[in-house]
């Protein structure tokens, strides 16, 4: 008899993504344990505004604030900064994270987006079936 036929429990290894599921479960424990910090971080990102990073003057010229004047949550909300040469000057582009996506994540975690309207909830109907009583005495 071959060694594989002697095995009672099949080797799981990576069968059906067991390894990935184990990683996700472990990751979900870490997220669950730190959910309050995660929520605070997402909330602070959602409060970031471009005016936390740049100033406009009366002529419409834009200037990036000094680093010490930019709040930490605004710094964390910066996705990309790009400097583009424009003649003798540099044009600075500041791209921030997708605030709508952050707000959607917060709303979903709060259960706001997953609510099913009452009209769409399935009705529960109880059916009692009683058979005929054919007992003869």
Phi, psi and omega in degrees: 000136182286154181300330181289332179282338179285336184291125180278312180263125181294148178291125183278314179045246180251016181298123177067019178073030181300319181297317180295320179296319178298318178296318180295320179296318178295317178296322180292329175297317179297316179295317180299317181292333182248025186297326180291319178294321179296316178297318178298318180295316179295319178298318180294323176295325181289341180272351183291140178231156179297331179289348172286340187252323183234161175238148172249139173262183184294334179275357180089009178282138183255136179226135177286136179292160173297146183305322181291342181266356181265124179298153182301318181296329178287322177297320180289339181273357179282123179272318184203142171237131183227133177255124182242122178293131178232084184070236180274347182253167176248135173262129181255129175249130178243120177249129180259165179296165179284100183294325179299318180296319178297316180294324176297318179297318179295316180296319180293318180292334178277353179085010182287321185275345186263005183289133177264128178301149182304325183290339182264356180285141179290144178275146177254119180242131179260129180242122176252122179255129180242122179277164179293151180257096184257030181285129176249132180259000000 
